[in-house]
């Protein structure tokens, strides 16, 4: 029964995550944390962090890690297949029709109309990750005074360096990891 739940959860993620991997994060969170309660929000945040650092598409990485965490090796296959099947079928079908009708003006209008929804999904995923990093909670559960100042400082400096000096994102990630380690391990920041 658990494997069936996982399959249908990731089948829905694969079916409705228009816009790529980052757009899938809120959908995965809704299925795994909110609807089925298979992970806590903090566990999910840790999982997304690992999935982002692992090479490959984040939605497949997330499916693999969720499957392993919840149901072991069978979960890995069930979640990954559930996530891949809709995309595979939809892309195959759309590619056929796109090449057949790509010169029709209505096709370009539909694609243009999807762009704002995709941007909103990606922004939602980014806001969720930011709230988890700064408050360890969802946006609606934030209480004044429980902000994590070290994380806010690292975020602000990293964002400034990224925008001002156009430093590589990999360098920013590694530098943030080093600074965070220094604060928490050697300086005992809380």
C-alpha positions in Angstrom: 0.0 0.0 0.0 2.9 2.4 0.8 4.5 1.7 -2.5 1.2 2.4 -4.3 0.9 5.7 -2.4 4.4 6.7 -3.4 3.8 5.8 -7.0 0.6 7.8 -7.3 2.2 10.7 -5.4 5.1 10.9 -7.8 2.9 10.2 -10.8 1.0 13.4 -9.9 4.3 15.3 -9.4 5.5 14.1 -12.8 2.1 15.0 -14.4 1.7 18.5 -13.0 5.2 19.8 -12.6 5.2 22.1 -15.6 8.4 24.1 -15.8 11.1 21.7 -14.7 12.6 20.4 -11.6 12.3 23.4 -9.3 8.6 23.7 -10.1 8.2 20.2 -8.8 9.4 21.0 -5.3 6.1 22.5 -4.0 4.2 19.5 -5.5 6.5 17.0 -3.9 6.2 18.8 -0.6 2.4 18.8 -0.8 2.3 15.1 -1.6 4.9 13.8 0.8 4.7 16.2 3.7 1.2 17.7 3.6 -1.1 15.0 2.2 0.5 11.7 3.2 2.6 12.9 6.1 5.5 10.6 5.2 8.2 13.1 6.1 8.4 16.2 8.3 9.1 19.6 6.8 12.6 19.6 8.2 13.4 16.2 6.7 12.0 17.4 3.4 14.2 20.5 3.5 17.3 18.4 4.1 16.3 16.0 1.3 15.9 19.0 -1.1 19.3 20.3 -0.1 20.9 16.9 -0.9 18.9 16.6 -4.1 20.1 20.0 -5.3 23.7 19.1 -4.7 23.5 15.8 -6.5 24.1 15.9 -10.3 21.0 15.4 -12.3 17.4 16.7 -12.5 16.2 17.8 -9.0 12.7 16.1 -9.4 14.3 12.7 -10.2 16.8 13.2 -7.4 14.1 14.1 -5.0 12.0 11.1 -6.1 15.0 8.8 -5.6 15.8 10.2 -2.1 12.2 10.2 -0.9 11.8 6.6 -2.2 15.0 5.5 -0.4 14.1 7.3 2.8 10.6 5.9 3.0 10.6 2.4 1.3 14.2 1.5 0.5 15.3 0.2 -2.9 11.8 -0.7 -4.1 10.8 2.9 -3.2 13.6 4.2 -5.3 12.3 2.5 -8.4 8.6 3.2 -7.7 9.1 6.9 -7.0 11.5 7.4 -9.9 9.3 5.5 -12.4 6.2 7.4 -11.2 8.0 10.7 -11.7 9.3 9.8 -15.2 6.3 8.1 -16.9 4.1 11.2 -17.2 6.9 13.4 -18.6 8.0 10.7 -21.0 4.5 10.2 -22.4 3.6 13.9 -22.5 6.9 14.9 -24.1 6.6 12.2 -26.7 3.1 13.3 -27.6 3.8 17.0 -27.5 6.9 16.6 -29.6 4.9 14.9 -32.3 2.2 17.6 -32.3 4.6 20.5 -31.9 6.6 19.5 -35.0 3.4 19.0 -36.9 1.8 22.3 -35.9 4.7 24.6 -34.8 3.9 27.3 -37.4 0.4 27.8 -36.1 0.1 31.1 -34.1 -2.1 29.6 -31.4 0.7 27.3 -30.3 3.0 30.2 -29.6 0.2 32.0 -27.6 -0.4 28.9 -25.4 3.4 28.6 -24.7 3.6 32.3 -23.8 0.6 32.0 -21.5 2.3 29.1 -19.5 5.4 31.2 -18.8 3.9 33.2 -15.8 2.6 30.0 -14.2 6.1 28.4 -14.4 7.7 31.5 -12.9 5.2 31.5 -10.1 5.9 27.8 -9.3 9.7 28.3 -9.3 9.3 31.4 -7.1 7.1 29.4 -4.7 9.7 26.8 -4.4 12.4 29.4 -3.7 10.3 31.1 -1.1 9.6 27.8 0.7 13.3 26.9 0.8 14.2 30.4 2.0 11.6 30.2 4.8 12.8 26.8 5.9 16.4 28.1 5.9 15.6 31.2 7.9 12.8 30.1 10.2 12.7 26.2 10.0 9.0 26.5 9.4 6.4 27.3 6.7 5.5 30.9 6.0 2.2 30.8 7.8 3.8 29.5 11.0 6.5 32.2 11.4 6.7 33.8 14.8 8.5 37.0 15.5 11.8 36.6 17.1 12.7 33.1 15.8 14.7 34.2 12.8 18.0 32.4 12.2 20.4 35.3 12.0 23.4 33.4 10.8 21.5 31.9 7.9 20.1 35.4 7.0 23.6 36.9 7.1 25.0 34.1 4.9 22.0 34.5 2.5 22.4 38.3 2.3 26.2 38.2 1.7 25.9 35.4 -0.9 23.1 37.2 -2.8 25.1 40.4 -2.8 28.3 38.7 -4.0 26.3 36.8 -6.6 24.6 39.9 -8.0 27.5 42.4 -7.7 30.5 40.3 -8.7 28.8 37.6 -10.8 30.7 34.9 -9.0 29.9 31.3 -9.9 27.0 29.7 -8.1 29.2 26.7 -7.2 31.7 29.1 -5.5 28.8 30.7 -3.6 27.5 27.3 -2.5 30.9 26.1 -1.4 31.7 29.4 0.3 28.4 29.4 2.2 29.0 25.9 3.3 32.4 26.8 4.7 31.1 30.0 6.4 28.2 28.1 7.9 30.5 25.3 9.2 32.8 27.9 10.8 29.9 29.6 12.6 28.2 26.4 13.8 31.2 24.1 14.5 34.0 26.4 15.6 32.1 29.5 16.9 29.1 27.6 18.4 26.5 29.9 16.8 22.9 28.9 17.4 
